[in-house]
Amino acid sequence: MGISADAYCGDQITTDGKGDKSRRLYPGNGLGSHYAIIDNHTSRLSLNSLKLYSTFNSTFVSITFILICVTVIISFYTFNKGELAGQLMMNPYLIKTKGQYYRFVTSGLIHKDHVHLLWNMFSFYIFGTAVERDFGSLFGQAGTYYFIVLYLTALIVSDIPTYFKEKNNADYNSLGASGGVGSVIFVFIILQPLQSICLYFAFCMPGFVFGAGYMAYTYYQGRKSKDNINHDAHLYGALYGLLFCVVAYPGSLLVFYEQVKLWVGSFF
């Protein structure tokens, strides 16, 4: 994934000026302009949760960095060990016939080559650290556990459709952390839809625009392409990230809607 977040700090505060029904958007503490919606009637994220961020940040240990280190070490170790890599790859047929369910997780800890590893881990670092801090502001210290559960379950869930699709194909193998990374990126998009995301550091667009294009591309490629890339894992990892965020923090839909509404309204 050759993508990155173009960090900028927003400070826009708006209000409709209607007394008790006033609504303000306060800049948050994620990567760039994450806004906490404060509404007297529909608030899901209160100012108290923003205070939690300060406590969380003072003892912050990056789980993203730890997961990257584990993935890099295991990937490097298996680069020149084809037999070992073969034992860790996603192989739906062997899962079905020999019950090797561990492959749902281990396939996300190895990569094809240095470039594959670099892009996945670079994207994971940029978006993972931002989502960790957002989870810290939302859930306090429990945000760490939410993040770990998100990433590890995404590795599994993103490969489930592939398992059912290829379970009778003994020659099918796939590897890489793209499903987990995709889930993290789309949690970031839900919470910060206006944050710029850049393709190869050049083509930048709001996160929700990138997300829509990403979904359309992976869906199309997953059904038409023969490039040996597991596009289904990309697609379902992203969808799982959206679902996880909405279930864990239902107010994220309101955050997303309000920010996109402001963006659209700026053109009129």
N, C-alpha and C positions, 0 to 999 in steps of 0.2 A: 504494500500500500504506500504509494508515494504521496502522502498527504500530511499536512501540518496545520496547526491552528495559528492564525495571524493574531497575536495577542494585542489587544488594545483595551483601555480602561474607559468604560462608559460612566457618565455621571448625570444622566438625564433623569429628571424627576418630573412627573406629570400628575395632574389631578383634574378631576372633572368639577371640583368646587361645589359639591352638593351636600355639604354637611356630613351627616353620619354615613352617607353612601360614598364618600370620597375614596378614591383609590390612588395609591402612589406606588411607583416603582422605585425601589431602592437598589443602588448598586451593591452587589454581593462580593464575595471574596474568592471566587473561582478564578480560572484563567480568563481574563478579559471581563466582559460585561455580563455578569450573571445577576439578574434582577430578582429580588424577593418581592412577591406581590403581597401587599398589606391591604386587606379589605375587611371592614368591620362585620360583614355578613358572611363572606366566603373564604376567609383566611385559612390557609393550610400551613403556611410558613410564617411564623410570628417572629417578632424582633428577638424573642428569647432564643430562637434557634440560631440567630446570627451571633448571639453572645456565646453560644456553645462552640462556635468556630474558634474563638480565641483560646478557650480551654483545650480544644482538640489540637490546635496548631502548635501550642506550647510543648506538647509531647509527641509531635508528629513523627512517625517513622514510616517511610514510604514502602508500602506493600508492593506497589508497582515496581520499584527498584529491586526488591527481593525476588519477585517473580521473574523479572528480566534476567537477573543473575542466574537463577536456577535454569531458565530456558537456554541461555547462552552457553552455560557449562555443559548441559546435556547435549545440545545441538553440536557444539564443537567436538565433543567426545565421540559422537556418532558419525561425523562427516566422512571419515575414512574407514568406518566399520559397517559395511553394507549389511552383514548378517544381523548385527544388533539392531540397526535401524529398521530392518525388515520385521523384527520381533516387536517393535514399538509402533509401527505405522498403523493407520486406520485400514483394516482389512475386514469388511463386513462378512465375507465368507467364513473366515476363521473365527470370528465372533459367534457366528451362527452355529458352526459345526463343532467348535472346541470350547465355546464359552469364554473366550478371551476378552472379557468386557473391559479390562484395564486399558485396552487400546483406545477407548473413547477419550481418555485423559492423556495417555502417553504420546499419542499422535500429535497433540498440541504442544509438546515439549521439544520436538525435533523439527528440523527444517531441511529443505533440499540443498541449499548452498548458502554462502555468506551473504549474497544479495537478498535472498528471500528472508533470511534472519534479520538483516539490517533494517529493511523496510518495516517488517512487522514490529520489531522491538522499538524502533524510532517512533512509529505511530502510537504504540502502546505507552511509551514514556510521556509523550506530549499530552495525550488525552487521559491516560490513566491517572497521572498526578492531579490533573484538574478535577476529574470525577471523584477521586479520593477526598479532595478538599470540599467539594460540594456535598458529598455524603457526610463529611464531618460537620458541616454547618446544619445539615438536616437532622442527623441522627446522633450527634455527639460522638463519643468514643465507640459506640456501636457501629458507626459508619465503616470502620475497618472491617468488621465481620460482613456487613452488607457487600462490601467491595469484593472480598475474597469469594463469597458465595456467588456473586454475579459472574466473576471471571471463570471460576472452575465449572460451574454448572453450564455456562455458555459453551465451553469446550465440548461438553457432552451433548447438550441439546442441539447444537448446530450440526452435529454429525448424525443425528437420529434419522432425518429424511434420507441421507445418503446410505445409511445402513439398510433401510427397507428397499431402496432403489437398487442396490448392488449386492444384496446378500447372497445371491446365487452366482455371482461373478468372482471366481477364484483369483482372477488376475488383477482385480481392482485394488489399488493402494492409494492413500493420500496422507499428507502430513502438513503440519504447520499450525500456527496459533491464530489464523485469520478469523475463525469463528468467535473466539474469545475477545480478540481485539475489536472486531466489528461491533460486538455487544457494548463495549465500553464507549466506542465512538458515538453510538446512537443514544446512549444515556446522556452523553455530553450534549448532543444535538437537542434532545428534549428539554434539558435544563437551560441551555444557552443557544437557542435557535438562531440568534442574530450574530453570533460569533463567526468571524470569517474563517473559512477552511480553504486552504490552498492546495491545489494539485501541483506537485513538483515545484512548490514555492513561487509559482508564477500566476496561475489562474485561480483567483480568489473569488469566493462567493459566500453569502450567508449560509450557515450550517444547514438550515432546513431545505434550502435549494439543493445543496450538495446531497443531502439525504435522499431527496426525491429522485435525483438523477442516479444515485448509487443503487437504489432499489430497482429502478427500471433496467439499468444496465446488467446487474447481476441476475435478474429474472430472465432477461433475454438470453444472456450468455449461457445460463444454466440449461436452457432448452435447445439452443442452437449450436453452441460452440463445441469443438472437438480439440480444445487446446490443452487437455489434461490438467486443467485447473478445477478444483472443486468449488465451483461458483455457488452451489447450493449451500455450502457451509458459510460462505460470506453472507448470503441472503438471510438464512435462518438465524445466524448469529446476530445480525442487525435487528431482525424482528423480535428475537428474544430479549435483546437489550431494551427495546421499546416497552415490551410487556413487563419486564422486571421493574423498570422505573415507574410505570403507572401503578403497578400493584404495591410496590414498596412505598411510594409517595404519590397518592392520587392527585394531590395538588399540582403535580408536574404538568398535567394537561392544561390547567389554568395558566400556569407560568408560560407554557408554550403558546397558547392562544393569545394571551395579552401581548406578548412580545411581537409575534407575527402580525397581529392586528395593528400595532404601532408602526411597524415597518411598512405595511401596505398603505396605511393612512398617510405616511409621509410623502406619497406620490400624488396626493390629491389636495 
